[in-house]
Structures are given as structure tokens and as C-alpha cells.
Amino acid sequence: METLVNKKVGQLVAEDYRTAAVFSKYGIDFCCGGGITIEKACIKNKVDQNSLEKELLQLNVVDNEVVAYDKWELDVLIDHIINVHHTYVKENVAIISEYANKVARVHGHHYTEVIEVNKLFHEVANELVSHLQKEEQVLFPYIKQLVAAEKGSLYNSPPFGTVNNPIRMMEHEHEGAGTIFKEISRVTNNYTPPQEACTTFKVLYAKLEEFEKDLHKHIHLENNILHVKAIALEKIMVD
């Protein structure tokens, strides 16, 4: 704990970019003002040091357990997707948008690629927000209804024909989001910031890479497990 407190803010972010989101939450400048210790930053910004330390240390809690998602009940898998991946998207869209705007504004004149990155991320972010809403309001409730019907509840036919219709739309949108992130990866040279980049610049690229990795897992759970099993379950219930 002593070592953590005496570390400089910028140093900690350089070692683990995830800490940037914690510092931003508490209004602590990790970029230009990152040359002071965490202890001094807490005093300067009137932040509860214990709360900040707790959140920073929590980042090191890693769950290495291999999870057999394909064995889960579909309603449980849906709750997991919403609570973990949908929540991740909703929370990080705002964080990354802030970083992308700042880096484009401050460094776009010299590194023109960050202007393109800013545009691409906001495009995919807007699409994902709408996408999550459609899943949570249309597709997921219907799949949960199928699960309930299998256990004896009344089955009601959906207004969209079969589950294949919204699934096709969702998977088309998944493909679109994946294509945009491939372009972001290309433009950023696989998320490699310039050697002389400032901390915010580096954090932006690290967060974008993290976002894409989460998106890949998110899409895998839906395309390869949830959708496939939902189609099979509907056939059983309808037939």
C-alpha cells in the first residue's frame, strides 16, 4: 500500500493503462498533471485516499477460471452478457469518447490519423448503443420467453416472425462493428502510439484495444452460443 501511494500518477498509468479510468473518475489529471504522487493528488483534489487505493488495487483481481458458457441456461447467459459486456460498452463509450475527442483536438494537426480514429469510434459507439437497446428490448426478452415456455409457461408468437429475423439483423450489426474496429486497428498501426505520445494518447490506444477484445468475446457469446441455441430452442417450442 505504501509503495502504491508514493507512486506518481503518470507512472502508474504508464504501467497499467486501466488505472487512467479510475483517476478520471476522481477528477485526477494523469496526463499533464501526472508528475505528483497519488497521495499528493488525493490531497490536491480532495479525494478519499482509501477509496482510490481500493479501486486501483481491485484492478489486479483477475479471474483465471475457464467458464463453460455453452453449458449455461440461455436466460443466465443473457443476464451475464447484459451485466458484463453491455455494461462494459455503456461505461467505456463515454470514457473513450472523452479521450478520443481530446487527443484529436490536441494532436490532430500533427497526427492526422487520430482525427479518423475519433470519427470511427464515435460512429461505432453510436451504432452499438442502438444495438444494445434492440437486444435488451426485443431479442433477449423473447429468448427468455422461450426458456420459460420450455419450462411450462405459455408460449406467445413474436411479432417479428421467427427468432431468425432479429438474429440476422444483430449479426449484421456485429459484422459492421467488427469492420469498423478493423479499420481503427489499421489506422492506429495495431494500437501502437507514437513513441513521443503523451499519456492520454497512449491510454486512448490501450482502451481502444481493450474495447475491441471485449467486443470479440461479447460477439462470440451471442453469435456462436446464444443465437444458435435460441434458434434450436424455438424450433422445439414451435414444432
N, C-alpha and C positions, 0 to 999 in steps of 0.2 A: 504493500500500500504506500509506504514511504517513497519507494522508487517511482511509482506512478505519479504521485502528487508533485514530485520535484522535476518531472519531465516537462520539457517545453511543449506547448500545444502543437506547434508546427511539426516538431519532431515526432510526436505520437501519431499525427495524421499521416506523416510520411511513412511510418512503419506499418500503419493499418488504416487504410482509407475509410473504413467503416466508422471510425471514430468521428469523422467530419460531420456526419448526420447528428451525432449526439451533441457536439459543440454548437452546431447551428440551432438545434432545438433550444439551447440555453442562451442563445444570442452571443456566443463567444466567437470572435474573429480568429479563424485558424489560418488565414492567408497572410495578409499584410501585418496583422497583429499577433501572429503566431510565435513571436520570439520570447514570450514570457511563460513562466511555469504555470501548470494547471492551478496550483494554489493561488498564485497572484491573479490569474484570470478569474477565478471564482470570487476573489475579494473585489476586483475591479468591476465585475458585472453583477455583484450582489447575488451570487448563485450559491445554493446549498452544496457545499463540497461533498458531503456524504452521498447525496442523491446522484451527483455527477459521477463520482467514483463507481457507484453501484452499477450504473448503466454502462460505463466503459468496461468494467470487469465482466459484465454479463455477455459482452461480445465474444468472450473466449469460451463460453459454454457451447460445446459442439456435440451434437448427437450423431454418433457414427453407426447407429443401428440401421441395418438394411431392412427396409419396410416392404412387405409383400402387398402392394396396393391392389394387385389384381385379385386378392382374396377378400377384399373388403366388400361389405354391403354397399350398394350404389348410393344410398342416402347418406351413409357415413363418409364415403369418398367425396360426395358433393359438398358436405359441410367442411371437409378438410380443404378442398380446393378454394372455397369461399374464404375460410378463416385464414388460410396461409397465403395462397397465391393471389387471390383477388385483393386481399388486404395489403399485400406487398405492393401490388401495382398502384393502388389508390394512394398509399403513403409515399411511394417513391416518385410518382409522376410529379408531384409538387416540388420535391427536393431537387430532382434532376432538372426540371424546368428552370428553377432559380439559378442553378449552376450554369446551365446552357445559355441562358439569357446574359448572365454576367460575363462569361468567357467570350461570347460573340461580340458583346458591346466593347469590352476592354481590349481584346486581342484580334478581333475580326479583320482589322485593317492590315495586319501583318500575316496572320494565319487564316486565310480566307476559307479554309475548309471548315472552320468552326461555325461559320455562318450557315453553311449547308447542314452541318450536324444539328444546329439549333432548329432549323426548318424541318428536317426529317424527324427529329424526336417529337416535336410538337404535333406533327402530322400523325405519327403512330400513337401518341398519347391520347389524342382526341378520338381516334378510332377505337382504342382499347377501352376507354371509359364508356363509350356507347355499347361496345361489345359485351362488357361485363354486365351491364344493365339488362341487355336482352337475355343473357344466360340466366341471371338471377330472377327475372320476372316471367320468362316464358319456358325455356328449355328445362331448367333444373326443377321447377315445381312439377312439371309433367312427369319427369323421370321419377321423382319422389312419389307421385301418384301411382305410377306403375309398380313401384316397390310395395306400396301399401295395398294395392289391388292383389298382388301376388299373395299377400298375407291374409286376404279375405275382405278387404274394403271394396266398395263399389267402384267399378271402372267407368270413367266417362271419356268418350272420344274427344280428342283435342280439336280445336278449330282450324288447325293447320294441316289436316290430313293425317300423315304419319310422322313419327319422330325423325324420319329421314330428312324431311324438309328443313326444319331448323338446324339439324346437324350439318347438312350440306352448306348452309349459309355460314354457320360458325366456323367450319373447317376452311371455307373460302377466306374468311376474315383472318383466321390463323395464318394462312399462307401469305396473306397480304402483309401482316405484321412481321412475319419472318423475313419477307423480301426486303422490307424497309430496314430491318436491323442488319441484314447482309450488306446493304449499301452503307449504313453507318459504320460497320466494321471495315469496309473497304476504304471509305473516306478517311477514317482515323488510323489507317495502317494497322488494323487489328488492335485498336485501342492503345496505340503507342504514342504518348505525348512527346512533344519536342523535349530535348534534353534540358533546355533552359526554362521549361514551363513552370509557372507558379503553382502553388499548392492547389488552388481551386481548379485550375486546368487539369492537373493530374487526377484530382478526385472525380471530376466530371467523367473522364475516360474510364476510370475504375468502376464508377457507378453504372455507366452505360454497359460495360462488360458484364457486371453482376446482374443487371436487369435482363440482359439477353439470356444469360444462363438460367435465370429463374423462369423466363418465358418458355424456354425449351422444355423444362421439366413440367411446367403448367400445361403446355400444349400436349405433351406426351400423355399425361394423365387423362386428358379429355379425349384426344383422338384415338389413342391406342387401347384405352381401357373403358372409360365411361361410355363413350359413344357406341363402341362395338357391343358392349353388354346391354346397353339400353335398347338397341335395335333388336337384339336376340330376345330380350325380355318382352318387348312389345309384341313380337310375333307369337310368343307363347300365350300372352293375355288375349290377343285378338282372335287367334285361332281356337 
